C-alpha cells in the first residue's frame, strides 16, 4: 500500500513549521477530490493523514495552507497556499514530499 508523508521546514527561521494544515487529494478527470487532511506537528511533519487513505497508482496533490501559518506568527506572506502535484507510479513505495518554505518562496523534492 502506498504511504504519503510530508514535512514543512521554515527556511526563514531555520526550524520546523508547526500547525500547517495540509490536504491530500487525488486527481479525478480534470480536477482533484479531497481524500484526507492533516496538520503538521511540532517537528513540522504530517506522519499520517485522516482518514487514512487507500492509495494506488495515480496523480495526487498536497495543498499546504501557508497563510494560516504565517498569520499566526504575524508575518506577511506572498503565497497564501502551496499546492504540489505529483504522480505515484509504484504502489509499494513510500512517497515523502517535503516543503521548504519562506514568506516569499518555496521549494520541494521527493524525499525518503
C-alpha positions in Angstrom: 0.0 0.0 0.0 1.3 3.5 -0.9 2.1 5.8 2.0 2.4 9.6 1.6 4.1 11.7 4.2 5.3 15.3 4.3 7.1 17.8 6.4 7.4 21.6 6.3 10.6 23.5 7.2 10.5 27.2 7.6 13.8 28.1 6.0 13.5 31.8 7.0 13.6 30.8 10.7 15.6 27.6 10.3 13.0 25.4 12.1 10.1 23.1 11.5 6.8 24.8 10.6 4.2 23.5 13.2 0.4 23.7 12.8 0.3 24.0 9.0 -3.0 22.4 7.6 -2.4 20.0 4.7 -4.9 18.5 2.4 -4.2 15.3 0.3 -6.3 15.0 -2.9 -6.5 12.6 -5.8 -6.9 13.6 -9.4 -10.2 12.6 -11.0 -10.8 13.8 -14.5 -10.0 17.5 -14.9 -9.9 18.2 -11.1 -9.0 16.9 -7.7 -11.0 15.3 -4.9 -10.0 15.6 -1.3 -9.1 12.3 0.3 -7.7 13.3 3.7 -6.3 16.1 5.9 -3.5 16.5 8.4 -1.8 19.2 10.4 2.0 19.4 10.9 3.2 18.5 14.4 5.8 20.3 16.4 8.5 18.7 14.2 6.7 20.1 11.1 5.6 16.6 10.0 2.4 15.0 8.9 3.1 11.4 9.6 -0.5 10.2 9.0 -3.5 11.7 7.2 -7.0 11.2 8.5 -8.9 9.4 7.4 -6.1 7.1 6.4 -6.5 6.9 2.6 -6.1 3.8 0.4 -3.8 5.0 -2.4 -2.7 3.4 -5.6 -1.1 4.4 -8.9 -2.3 7.9 -9.9 -1.9 11.7 -9.6 -2.2 13.3 -6.3 -1.7 16.8 -4.7 -0.8 18.1 -1.3 -2.1 21.6 -0.5 -0.5 23.5 2.3 -2.4 26.4 3.9 0.6 28.5 4.4 -1.3 31.8 5.1 -2.6 30.4 8.4 0.9 29.5 9.5 2.4 32.9 8.7 -0.6 34.8 10.0 -0.3 33.0 13.4 3.2 34.5 13.7 2.1 38.0 12.4 4.2 37.6 9.3 3.1 38.6 5.8 3.4 36.0 3.1 3.2 36.3 -0.7 2.0 32.7 -1.3 -1.3 32.1 0.5 -1.2 28.4 -0.1 1.1 25.9 -1.8 -0.2 23.0 -4.0 2.2 20.3 -5.1 1.1 17.9 -7.7 2.9 14.5 -8.1 2.4 11.1 -9.6 2.5 7.8 -7.7 3.9 5.2 -10.1 4.6 2.3 -7.7 2.1 1.3 -5.1 4.7 -0.4 -2.9 6.7 2.8 -2.4 6.7 5.4 0.4 6.3 8.9 -1.1 7.7 11.6 1.2 7.1 15.1 -0.2 8.8 17.9 1.9 8.1 21.6 1.6 10.9 24.1 2.3 9.0 27.4 3.0 9.7 31.1 3.5 7.3 34.0 3.3 8.2 34.7 -0.3 9.2 31.4 -1.8 9.2 27.6 -1.5 10.9 24.6 -2.9 10.2 20.8 -2.7 11.7 17.5 -3.7 10.9 13.8 -3.3 12.4 12.7 0.0 12.9 9.4 1.6 
